[in-house]
Amino acid sequence: MEHIDNNEYSLFLSLGSNLGNKENNIEIAYKLIEKQIGRIISKSAFFYSLPVGFDSENNFVNSVCEVVLNINVYDAFAITQDIENVMGRINKSSGGVYGDRVIDIDLILFGDRIILNDNLIIPHPRFHEREFVLTPLSEIAPNRIHPIYNKTILELKKDLDKKLGNDT
C-alpha cells in the first residue's frame, strides 16, 4: 500500500454523470468527497463518453480523482454510496444491468492493496476495460501499477486502445 503520511492512503475514485448538469454534478460530488472522505490531491479533466452496457440518449461526463484517505476504506466506500443517494441516485447497477444516473462513484485503486470480499472489490474488476476510466486515470496517474495485472495505467490504456482500434 502506498503510504502517504501518518496513516493516510491514496484512493482513486472514478466519477460519472449522465443526467442533469453533469459537470456540476461531478463538482458537487468532489466537494462532498473532500468534506467527508479526504483531501483530493489530483483530478483529471472531464472526459466525455457514450453509455457503456446500456442504451441512453444521455452521454456521460467522467472524471477521476486521487484522494488522500485518513479513514477506513470501507467507511470511504459507504460514504460514496451515501453521496450517490444524497445527490439523487435511485437505482444502483446490479447484475450487469446499467442505467442513467445523476452520479456514480467507483473505488478504482487503493494504494497497491487487493480487496476481494462480498462488499468491496479493489481494484475495480472492470476498470481496465473501460476507456472512460483509463483515459482520465492515465492523465493523473500514468505510472501507477495495477496490483493484479502488474502493468502501468498507461500500458493498460495502450492495450485497451489497441483492442478498440484506437491505436494510431
Secondary structure, DSSP 8 states (H G I E B T S, - for coil): --EEETTEEEEEEEEEE-SSSHHHHHHHHHHHHHHHTEEEEEE---EEE--SSS--S--EEEEEEEEEE-S-HHHHHHHHHHHHHHTT-----BTTB----S-EEEEEEETT--EESSS-EES-TTGGG-HHHHHHHHHH-TT-B-TTT--BHHHHHHHHHHHHT---
